[in-house]
Amino acid sequence: LNMNNELVNPKWEIRCSEKYKMGMGKTKWNIFCCAVYLFTEYSYDSISVRNITSEVGIKAASLYSHFSSKEEILSMIYDYLELYSEELMPDTEYFLSLVDQLPPNEVIKRTFIIFPEEIKDIMAKAIIIASKQMRQDERADALIQKMFINNPRDYMSKIIIKMIEKDLIEPIDLESFLIVHSNYYYSALLRMFTEHSLDISEWYKGLDFIFNLIRPVSLV
């Protein structure tokens, strides 16, 4: 604590620019970040409002002036994850435009979303929270499926189809490729945000193995 009885650099603190705070003021942001930390380190069910207020150093009334319940905090974590994952992910048209500019494997590598450093930690934790809640929370399940299965499958299928139509790659069994890609993408990305994390070089080795299934058309 400092002279104003405020926590100095608490372990849950996340510093980022205002554009990544969803309009939250200081106290609301602190509550949000603390909840993200506690839900990740322990579990959503095991953490109470009292746990959060005690960690932040505020009274329950202060928390309830920003969030009506613990459930609303969880909902906002989902909102945060969905908003910035969609905002930071280039749209499909961008990937399709790269087909005419880069080698096939390089285009596909560009589809991997990389969060800005300042929100990498909070996005990772939000993904862990959503993945933990999948079995008991329909929104968490739908969000993870959208981020890691449906969206990648959608843009990847369009990229592969365009490459085949432009005679850039040999025809492949598209459905089988999409199954292999989506399974790897889903499992590897979730693993990247846990204590069993893959480093980026391991991630690319796995992708390279899958991408080698795509063979550029020989110019000879």
C-alpha positions as CSV (number, residue, x, y, z in Angstrom):
1,L,0.0,0.0,0.0
2,N,1.1,3.6,-0.6
3,M,0.3,6.6,1.6
4,N,-3.2,6.7,0.2
5,N,-3.8,3.1,1.1
6,E,-3.8,2.1,-2.6
7,L,-2.3,-1.1,-3.8
8,V,1.0,-0.5,-5.6
9,N,1.4,-2.6,-8.8
10,P,-1.0,-5.3,-7.7
11,K,-0.6,-8.6,-9.6
12,W,-3.9,-8.2,-11.3
13,E,-3.1,-4.7,-12.7
14,I,-3.2,-4.3,-16.5
15,R,-2.0,-1.1,-18.0
16,C,-3.1,-0.2,-21.4
17,S,-4.3,2.8,-23.4
18,E,-7.8,4.1,-23.2
19,K,-8.8,2.7,-26.6
20,Y,-8.6,-0.8,-25.1
21,K,-10.6,-0.1,-21.9
22,M,-14.1,-0.2,-23.5
23,G,-14.8,3.2,-21.9
24,M,-14.3,2.0,-18.4
25,G,-13.1,4.5,-15.8
26,K,-10.3,3.7,-13.3
27,T,-12.4,1.9,-10.6
28,K,-14.4,-0.1,-13.1
29,W,-11.3,-1.1,-15.0
30,N,-9.6,-2.2,-11.8
31,I,-12.6,-4.3,-10.8
32,F,-12.7,-5.8,-14.3
33,C,-8.9,-6.6,-14.4
34,C,-9.0,-8.1,-10.9
35,A,-11.9,-10.3,-11.8
36,V,-10.2,-11.4,-15.0
37,Y,-7.1,-12.3,-12.9
38,L,-9.0,-14.2,-10.2
39,F,-11.3,-16.1,-12.6
40,T,-8.2,-17.2,-14.4
41,E,-6.1,-18.1,-11.4
42,Y,-8.9,-20.0,-9.6
43,S,-12.3,-20.3,-11.3
44,Y,-15.4,-18.2,-11.9
45,D,-17.5,-20.4,-9.5
46,S,-15.0,-20.2,-6.7
47,I,-14.6,-16.4,-6.7
48,S,-17.1,-14.2,-4.9
49,V,-17.8,-10.5,-5.1
50,R,-16.2,-10.2,-1.7
51,N,-13.0,-11.8,-3.0
52,I,-12.9,-9.2,-5.8
53,T,-13.6,-6.2,-3.6
54,S,-11.1,-7.3,-1.0
55,E,-8.4,-7.7,-3.7
56,V,-9.2,-4.3,-5.3
57,G,-9.5,-2.6,-1.9
58,I,-13.0,-1.2,-2.3
59,K,-16.4,-1.8,-0.6
60,A,-19.1,-3.9,-2.2
61,A,-21.2,-0.8,-2.8
62,S,-18.5,0.6,-5.0
63,L,-18.5,-2.6,-7.1
64,Y,-22.3,-2.6,-7.4
65,S,-22.2,1.0,-8.7
66,H,-20.3,-0.4,-11.8
67,F,-21.6,-3.9,-12.1
68,S,-24.9,-5.3,-11.0
69,S,-23.5,-8.8,-10.3
70,K,-20.6,-11.2,-10.8
71,E,-22.5,-12.5,-13.8
72,E,-22.4,-9.0,-15.4
73,I,-18.6,-8.9,-14.9
74,L,-18.3,-12.3,-16.7
75,S,-20.5,-11.0,-19.5
76,M,-18.3,-8.0,-19.9
77,I,-15.3,-10.2,-20.2
78,Y,-17.0,-12.0,-23.1
79,D,-17.8,-8.6,-24.6
80,Y,-14.2,-7.5,-24.3
81,L,-12.9,-10.7,-25.9
82,E,-15.4,-10.6,-28.8
83,L,-15.0,-6.9,-29.5
84,Y,-11.2,-6.8,-29.7
85,S,-10.7,-10.1,-31.4
86,E,-13.1,-9.0,-34.2
87,E,-11.7,-5.5,-34.3
88,L,-8.1,-6.6,-34.6
89,M,-8.7,-9.5,-37.0
90,P,-8.4,-8.4,-40.7
91,D,-11.5,-9.3,-42.7
92,T,-11.7,-12.0,-45.2
93,E,-11.4,-9.6,-48.1
94,Y,-7.9,-8.5,-46.9
95,F,-6.7,-12.2,-46.8
96,L,-8.2,-12.7,-50.3
97,S,-6.3,-9.7,-51.6
98,L,-3.0,-11.2,-50.4
99,V,-3.6,-14.2,-52.6
100,D,-2.4,-12.2,-55.6
101,Q,0.6,-10.8,-53.8
102,L,2.2,-13.5,-51.7
103,P,3.1,-17.2,-51.9
104,P,0.2,-19.5,-50.8
105,N,1.8,-20.6,-47.5
106,E,2.7,-17.0,-46.6
107,V,-0.9,-15.9,-47.1
108,I,-2.2,-18.6,-44.7
109,K,0.4,-17.7,-42.1
110,R,-0.9,-14.1,-42.1
111,T,-4.3,-15.4,-40.9
112,F,-3.0,-15.9,-37.4
113,I,-4.2,-13.0,-35.2
114,I,-1.5,-11.4,-33.0
115,F,-2.9,-9.2,-30.2
116,P,-1.1,-5.9,-29.4
117,E,1.4,-6.3,-26.5
118,E,-0.6,-4.1,-24.2
119,I,-3.7,-6.4,-24.2
120,K,-2.0,-9.7,-25.0
121,D,-2.3,-10.7,-21.3
122,I,-5.9,-9.8,-20.7
123,M,-7.0,-11.4,-24.0
124,A,-5.2,-14.6,-23.1
125,K,-6.9,-14.6,-19.7
126,A,-10.3,-13.9,-21.2
127,I,-9.8,-16.9,-23.6
128,I,-8.9,-19.1,-20.7
129,I,-12.0,-18.0,-18.8
130,A,-14.3,-18.6,-21.7
131,S,-12.7,-22.0,-22.4
132,K,-13.2,-23.0,-18.7
133,Q,-16.9,-21.9,-18.9
134,M,-17.7,-23.7,-22.2
135,R,-19.5,-26.7,-20.7
136,Q,-21.8,-24.7,-18.5
137,D,-22.2,-21.4,-20.4
138,E,-23.7,-21.3,-23.9
139,R,-22.3,-17.9,-24.6
140,A,-18.8,-19.0,-23.8
141,D,-19.2,-22.1,-25.9
142,A,-20.5,-20.0,-28.9
143,L,-17.7,-17.4,-28.5
144,I,-14.9,-20.0,-28.5
145,Q,-16.5,-21.9,-31.4
146,K,-16.8,-18.6,-33.4
147,M,-13.3,-17.5,-32.7
148,F,-11.4,-20.7,-33.1
149,I,-13.5,-22.9,-35.4
150,N,-16.2,-21.1,-37.4
151,N,-14.4,-17.9,-38.4
152,P,-11.0,-19.6,-39.3
153,R,-12.9,-22.3,-41.3
154,D,-14.9,-19.6,-43.2
155,Y,-11.9,-17.5,-44.3
156,M,-9.6,-20.5,-44.8
157,S,-12.1,-22.2,-47.2
158,K,-12.4,-19.0,-49.2
159,I,-8.7,-18.5,-49.4
160,I,-8.1,-22.1,-50.6
161,I,-10.9,-22.0,-53.1
162,K,-9.5,-18.8,-54.6
163,M,-6.0,-20.2,-54.8
164,I,-7.3,-23.3,-56.6
165,E,-9.4,-21.2,-59.0
166,K,-6.3,-19.1,-59.9
167,D,-4.2,-22.2,-60.4
168,L,-1.8,-21.2,-57.6
169,I,-2.1,-24.6,-55.8
170,E,-3.0,-28.1,-56.7
171,P,-6.6,-29.2,-56.0
172,I,-6.9,-30.7,-52.6
173,D,-9.6,-32.4,-50.5
174,L,-10.9,-29.1,-49.0
175,E,-13.1,-30.6,-46.4
176,S,-10.4,-32.8,-45.0
177,F,-7.9,-29.9,-45.0
178,L,-10.3,-27.7,-43.1
179,I,-10.9,-30.4,-40.5
180,V,-7.2,-30.8,-39.9
181,H,-6.6,-27.0,-39.9
182,S,-9.5,-26.2,-37.6
183,N,-8.6,-28.9,-35.1
184,Y,-5.0,-27.7,-34.9
185,Y,-5.9,-24.1,-34.8
186,Y,-8.4,-24.7,-32.0
187,S,-6.2,-27.0,-29.8
188,A,-2.9,-25.1,-30.4
189,L,-4.4,-21.7,-29.7
190,L,-6.1,-22.8,-26.5
191,R,-2.8,-24.4,-25.4
192,M,-0.9,-21.2,-26.1
193,F,-2.9,-19.4,-23.4
194,T,-2.2,-21.9,-20.7
195,E,0.7,-23.0,-18.5
196,H,1.5,-25.6,-21.3
197,S,2.0,-22.9,-23.8
198,L,3.5,-23.3,-27.2
199,D,6.0,-20.8,-28.2
200,I,5.6,-19.1,-31.6
201,S,8.3,-21.2,-33.3
202,E,6.5,-24.4,-32.3
203,W,3.2,-22.9,-33.5
204,Y,4.7,-22.2,-36.9
205,K,6.2,-25.7,-37.2
206,G,2.8,-27.2,-36.7
207,L,1.3,-24.8,-39.3
208,D,4.1,-25.5,-41.8
209,F,3.4,-29.2,-41.5
210,I,-0.3,-28.6,-42.3
211,F,0.5,-26.1,-45.0
212,N,2.8,-28.6,-46.8
213,L,-0.4,-30.3,-47.7
214,I,-1.0,-27.4,-50.0
215,R,1.2,-27.8,-53.1
216,P,1.9,-24.8,-55.4
217,V,1.2,-25.5,-59.0
218,S,4.5,-26.3,-60.8
219,L,5.5,-23.8,-63.4
220,V,7.6,-26.3,-65.3
